Amino acid sequence: MRASAVSPGSAALGVLLAAALAVPAQAAPLPWAPPPVNICGEVGFDPVHRLPDPDAPPAPPLPPSIDIPIPVPLPTPVPVPDPPHDNTRVAQTPLPTDPCRNPCPEVRDTPVPDSEGGEPMSTGSADLLPRIRINPEIEPIPIPVPGGEGDPPQEAPETVVRPIEPGPVHAPVAPTGVEFVRLVEQVTGPGSANRTDMRWQVDGTDLGLFWETEPGKVAMVFGDTFGEGWVYGGAGADTADWRSNALAFSTDTDLSDGLTIDSMVQDSPCHAAELLGSRKIKNWETTTIPTSGFALGERQFMSYMSVNHWSRIPGMWLTNYGGLAYSDDGGQTWTKDQHAKWENMFGLGRFQVAAMVPHGDYVYMFGTPNGRVGVIGLARVHKKDVLNKTAYQYWVNGSWAPAAENSATPLVLGTASELSVRFDAESEQWQMVYLDAAAGQIVLRTAAEPQGAWTSAVPLVSTEEYPRAYGGFIHPWSTARDLYFTMSAWDSYNVYLMHARLNPPA
């Protein structure tokens, strides 16, 4: 997401999102603490709501300037079809044994502490009042024009019509208790143990969605990602090495002390690649944001949303469609399926932001509309038909019904966003974590079956303690006792690992 003109970035899950989460904190802030420092002495970001540094100079009563954005319409030619995505890839070289050594000094200099001491202070009566600045803001008016050759057309799958099948709701399970929730570590960005800024040019990013790609290995996919030129305060500018998404791999099985990233998909040495291309044109396709991932055999799948634009209304955005992409080379390169798309007609599509989970003979798709005020719907499809949209059945009033995506019965009361769902084999229960923006909480629900009945929401993270928090994506190696999940923070625009100690019912 972007700090100035709400533009790229998992922005939906960020700029707008932060505003939606800006629930006034009621609890007292925690005592001031110095920012965290990694083993290399690099300063990280603390997402906790704390008292101000007692030694810091007092903040000015007014900001130095106030920007007034003025939309400026601009006709913008858009060549169609989309050009083929650049799938140039380079292998990950072994990281240095010394974690503080710069792996690519030819790509980026080792950061040097700022010796200027910040912005010079000015005096005089002219600075008593903020300056008013008119900020012209380009509002593209996309105009399709003929372009070059795009990707070759894909053969459409045969139409499948499934019958209506009953699927009774299971009796509610006892709610899971929560002993504590703790911040384990900052996973990405400057000051993180993974030093993603120096190793892969990932200074700012968010989300961190997981799935197991193969036994002993997980993928971790991020939303809008920024490199050199990113500054604290939200998503970066277009010029800050913006990529719509990025993918990391980890084999770290001990999450109690943090999550180690082993490698990332790269398009050049020490540079994380963009997996799914986007046009990066507001009001056409601003970005493409991953929403979940899973593996079926050796093929990897990723659900994503094509974002038309981020809204000025906090917590809202408009998608073009929700779609599926797949990879047959371990996640290095990805193909967007041209037919597995859930179009967002008139902004009413129910499955724009999806969390997909394979279990038994099916892949279950939990979905919400664009924005942060939608309800959760559910669909399922046989694993062999996962790319065939016509084969999906939707949970409607106690039955699995075909071609009924906009009639899906809400799974729970209330709105939800950024779903993450897994089946816990130990407890034989489903776990669902999502952001409840209205309550200002990341919450947990459990159930015996995907269609419920789901328990009441159990709070995990509150924006009273983490004022800019969003996300909540479960690590697949969590258990019924220890739930590990990622959380993002809008201001630091980076990803954190959280640990919830649970008390599952006996």
Secondary structure, 3 states (H helix, E strand, C coil): CCCCCCCCCHHHHCHHHHHHCCCCCCCCCECCCCCCECCCCCECCCCCCECCCCCCCCCCCCCCEEEEEEEEEEEEEEEECCCCCCCCCECCCCCCCCCCCCCCCCCCCCCCCCCCCCCCCCCCHHHCCCEEEEEEEEEEEEEEEECCCCCCCCCCCCCCCCCCEECCCCCCCCCCEEEEEEEEEECCCCCCCCCHHHHHCCCECCEEEEEEEECCEEEEEECCEECCCCCCCCCCCCCCCCECCEEEEECCCCHHHCCCCCEECEEECCEECCCCCCCCECCCECEEEEEEEEEECCEEEEEEEEEEEECCCCCCEEEEEEEEEEECCCCCCCEEEEEEEEECHHHCCCCCEEEEEEECCEEEEEEECCCCCCCCEEEEEEHHHCCCHHHCEEEECCEEEECCHHHCCCCCCCCCEEEEEEEECCCCEEEEEEEECCCCEEEEEEECCCCCCCCCCEEEEECCCCCCEEEEEECCCCCCCEEEEEEEECCCCEEEEEEEEEECCC
